[in-house]
Amino acid sequence: MVNHEMKAGSPHLGHRRRRARPNMEPRLAEGSAFTRRGYRRRVIGDVAARLRREYESDGLAAEAMASDPIAEFRSWFEDVTTTAIEEPNAFVLATVGAGGDPSARAVLMKDLSEQGITFYTGMDSRKSRDLRANPRAAATFVWAPLHRQVRFEGGVTEVDAGTADEYFDTRPRGAQIAAHASRQSEVVTDRVTLEERFADLEAGFGDVIPRPDHWGGWLLTPTSVEFWQGRPNRFHDRILYRLGEDGRWVKERLSP
């Protein structure tokens, strides 16, 4: 079978791209915004299309997985923490604002309980404004070296003040000061303004720094959780847990 992806000049074969001769006008690919002057073909689009890695991981058997998605996720997360993956608690949080505009950003899970996953942030930030207007969210953990990802979808509620205080007390002093100094998502003139605000607060605080009122946490309680495992030929395994009307979790296999 001919491999059309491994063409001459492919970065996978160790070749360098040939630059167009100085006097030659570059020919831009039709409809492409990803072009660079001096090249005869698309740059980003061509490279991205050739990036491919075959997944050789073992598959998922729904019957061997826990009956509860939080228990299954806890097992997966414990496995990840034994690897060299940095910040395995990082996930992409997707929200939708009052006007229907979606937004996504990476945040850090700071607690896992039977109720779901907890993260902390500025309560005046865009994500918090979105969650107050539309108290539902999606969260995706991606552990690429393991060919795994987990997707949560569900409702969100604010973490109570006592719980937020307890977590805030565990943060390093610098992070505590930064929470006071930053009004997350607010436009600022420059970095210097932020640094000066931080320095002023640092000089004024004593040994104990209280949690600022504009900083707190959110709990995402899932109504569905999908476990994804990369498999050969892009024929992946997807096991979905969804909460049934009777309050019990139902496991289903999804097509890749």
C-alpha positions as MATLAB code, in Angstrom:
seq = 'MVNHEMKAGSPHLGHRRRRARPNMEPRLAEGSAFTRRGYRRRVIGDVAARLRREYESDGLAAEAMASDPIAEFRSWFEDVTTTAIEEPNAFVLATVGAGGDPSARAVLMKDLSEQGITFYTGMDSRKSRDLRANPRAAATFVWAPLHRQVRFEGGVTEVDAGTADEYFDTRPRGAQIAAHASRQSEVVTDRVTLEERFADLEAGFGDVIPRPDHWGGWLLTPTSVEFWQGRPNRFHDRILYRLGEDGRWVKERLSP';
ca = [
       0.000    0.000    0.000;
       1.343    3.399   -0.922;
       1.782    5.761    2.033;
       0.672    9.131    0.683;
       1.565   10.885    3.918;
       5.302   10.201    3.690;
       6.134   12.367    0.695;
       9.571   13.611   -0.200;
      10.337   16.654    1.876;
       8.239   15.399    4.783;
       9.654   16.385    8.178;
       9.161   12.731    9.190;
      11.912   11.772    6.708;
      14.388   14.259    8.098;
      14.228   16.637    5.147;
      14.278   20.401    5.451;
      11.807   22.517    3.548;
      13.233   24.172    0.454;
      12.882   27.923    0.407;
      11.733   29.586   -2.777;
      14.444   31.362   -4.713;
      14.698   35.047   -3.757;
      13.363   36.251   -7.106;
      10.441   33.872   -7.144;
       7.029   35.054   -5.942;
       5.562   32.576   -3.443;
       2.448   30.755   -4.584;
      -0.121   30.784   -1.805;
      -2.421   27.835   -1.325;
      -5.983   28.674   -2.253;
      -8.175   29.490    0.724;
      -5.320   29.150    3.218;
      -4.523   31.726    5.863;
      -1.532   29.668    7.009;
       1.139   30.793    4.577;
       4.515   32.362    5.045;
       6.267   34.627    2.591;
       9.067   32.826    0.804;
       7.373   29.411    0.737;
       5.611   27.798   -2.223;
       3.104   25.851   -0.171;
       1.127   26.044    3.025;
       3.281   25.849    6.123;
       1.189   25.207    9.209;
      -1.537   23.307    7.393;
       0.901   20.933    5.679;
       2.900   20.221    8.819;
      -0.174   19.690   10.986;
      -1.684   17.303    8.436;
       1.443   15.108    8.574;
       1.578   14.908   12.365;
       0.392   11.419   13.151;
       1.081    8.912   15.892;
      -0.291    5.405   16.037;
      -1.839    4.456   19.378;
      -0.953    0.942   20.561;
      -2.678    1.061   23.950;
      -4.760   -1.701   25.465;
      -8.483   -1.236   25.072;
     -11.285   -0.533   27.519;
     -13.750   -3.217   28.595;
     -16.868   -1.596   30.023;
     -17.613   -4.605   32.207;
     -14.196   -4.289   33.871;
     -14.683   -0.610   34.741;
     -16.139    0.677   38.006;
     -19.895    1.146   38.278;
     -19.360    4.777   39.308;
     -17.437    7.244   37.079;
     -15.828    9.071   40.009;
     -14.340    5.792   41.248;
     -13.089    4.997   37.726;
     -11.648    8.487   37.321;
      -9.903    8.227   40.688;
      -8.219    5.020   39.489;
      -7.127    6.649   36.225;
      -5.862    9.735   38.029;
      -3.829    7.674   40.482;
      -2.202    5.933   37.516;
      -1.340    9.283   35.923;
       0.330   10.589   39.076;
       2.859    7.732   38.891;
       4.077    8.970   35.491;
       6.248   11.922   34.509;
       3.264   13.889   33.154;
       3.407   17.434   34.501;
       0.318   18.813   36.223;
      -1.943   15.812   35.595;
      -4.688   17.753   37.406;
      -4.856   20.314   34.594;
      -8.010   20.300   32.509;
      -9.750   22.463   29.932;
     -12.904   24.076   31.286;
     -15.544   25.119   28.768;
     -18.316   27.565   29.683;
     -21.041   29.516   27.887;
     -21.907   33.087   28.813;
     -25.244   34.845   29.028;
     -25.032   35.830   25.366;
     -24.351   32.276   24.199;
     -20.640   32.806   23.502;
     -18.477   29.794   24.411;
     -15.147   30.126   26.169;
     -12.477   27.641   27.238;
      -9.329   27.774   29.331;
      -6.999   25.482   31.287;
      -7.462   25.313   35.066;
      -6.331   22.966   37.843;
      -8.436   20.453   39.742;
      -7.838   20.946   43.461;
     -10.239   18.399   44.899;
     -11.994   15.219   43.818;
     -14.972   13.950   45.786;
     -18.089   11.889   45.294;
     -19.793   15.122   44.262;
     -17.326   15.900   41.460;
     -14.271   18.044   40.722;
     -13.383   21.365   42.365;
     -11.288   24.237   41.061;
     -10.550   27.729   42.382;
     -10.473   31.048   40.578;
     -11.372   34.711   40.653;
     -15.090   35.074   41.219;
     -15.250   38.134   38.965;
     -13.403   36.393   36.118;
     -15.035   35.618   32.793;
     -15.400   31.945   33.687;
     -17.182   32.815   36.931;
     -19.465   35.292   35.185;
     -20.291   32.592   32.635;
     -21.022   30.044   35.353;
     -23.322   32.375   37.228;
     -25.245   33.123   34.032;
     -25.284   29.494   32.848;
     -24.397   27.090   35.683;
     -23.268   24.207   33.488;
     -19.802   23.373   32.223;
     -17.640   20.786   30.478;
     -14.175   19.693   31.593;
     -11.624   17.688   29.610;
      -8.486   16.069   31.033;
      -5.963   15.106   28.330;
      -3.055   12.802   29.159;
      -1.473   12.480   25.725;
       1.482   10.205   26.654;
      -1.035    7.643   27.926;
      -3.351    8.127   24.934;
      -6.142    8.945   27.356;
      -8.679   11.655   27.997;
     -11.680   12.046   30.281;
     -14.623   14.363   29.651;
     -17.001   15.654   32.332;
     -20.264   17.489   31.708;
     -22.641   18.724   34.386;
     -23.865   21.463   36.648;
     -21.748   23.769   38.796;
     -22.196   25.317   42.224;
     -20.066   27.712   44.243;
     -17.852   26.195   46.909;
     -18.886   27.340   50.384;
     -16.766   30.000   52.100;
     -15.410   27.649   54.761;
     -14.094   25.159   52.214;
     -12.580   27.952   50.127;
     -10.882   29.386   53.232;
      -9.375   26.006   54.074;
      -7.899   25.608   50.618;
      -6.689   29.215   50.459;
      -4.729   28.689   53.679;
      -2.714   25.923   51.970;
      -1.570   28.145   49.110;
       1.970   29.569   49.091;
       2.216   33.124   50.425;
       3.018   34.525   46.994;
      -0.056   32.898   45.469;
      -2.186   34.311   48.281;
      -0.906   37.816   47.617;
      -1.437   37.372   43.883;
      -5.087   36.473   44.515;
      -5.510   39.836   46.266;
      -3.523   41.768   43.655;
      -5.305   40.400   40.598;
      -8.840   41.158   39.505;
      -8.915   38.263   37.083;
      -9.924   39.082   33.486;
      -9.887   42.838   34.226;
      -8.001   44.997   31.726;
      -4.818   46.550   33.171;
      -2.521   49.220   31.771;
       0.678   47.180   31.922;
       2.614   44.555   33.873;
       4.284   47.229   35.998;
       0.925   48.204   37.471;
       0.347   44.612   38.582;
       3.850   44.292   40.058;
       3.444   47.521   42.029;
       0.098   46.391   43.398;
       1.649   43.070   44.432;
       4.590   44.800   46.161;
       2.295   47.173   48.085;
       0.169   44.291   49.331;
       3.188   42.191   50.237;
       4.541   45.004   52.392;
       1.208   45.507   54.135;
       0.236   41.930   54.991;
       1.189   40.256   58.250;
       1.883   36.573   58.799;
      -1.669   35.474   58.010;
      -3.274   36.451   54.706;
      -7.059   36.077   54.547;
      -8.898   34.911   51.442;
     -10.140   37.881   49.386;
     -13.885   38.102   48.823;
     -13.405   38.091   45.057;
     -11.679   34.688   45.068;
     -13.336   31.309   45.560;
     -14.131   27.928   44.086;
     -16.547   26.003   41.888;
     -17.706   22.389   42.076;
     -18.609   20.611   38.835;
     -21.009   17.741   39.556;
     -21.171   15.512   36.478;
     -24.241   14.128   34.781;
     -22.036   12.416   32.188;
     -18.401   11.291   32.119;
     -16.653    9.821   29.080;
     -13.455    7.765   29.252;
     -11.440    7.740   26.017;
      -8.573    5.417   25.156;
      -6.564    5.759   21.951;
      -6.418    2.589   19.841;
      -4.737    1.560   16.552;
      -6.094    2.923   13.269;
      -7.960    5.727   15.079;
     -10.463    3.040   16.135;
     -10.589    4.331   19.685;
     -12.467    3.072   22.750;
     -15.071    5.393   24.280;
     -17.038    4.429   27.378;
     -19.723    6.874   28.494;
     -21.282    7.023   31.942;
     -24.557    8.950   31.987;
     -26.818    9.594   34.911;
     -30.199    7.960   34.391;
     -33.540    9.341   35.494;
     -33.495    6.958   38.453;
     -30.217    8.450   39.678;
     -28.135    5.455   38.652;
     -25.176    5.494   36.308;
     -25.554    3.795   32.927;
     -22.478    2.686   30.965;
     -22.556    2.819   27.171;
     -19.957    2.266   24.466;
     -19.742    5.020   21.847;
     -18.468    4.707   18.311;
     -15.024    6.222   17.805;
];
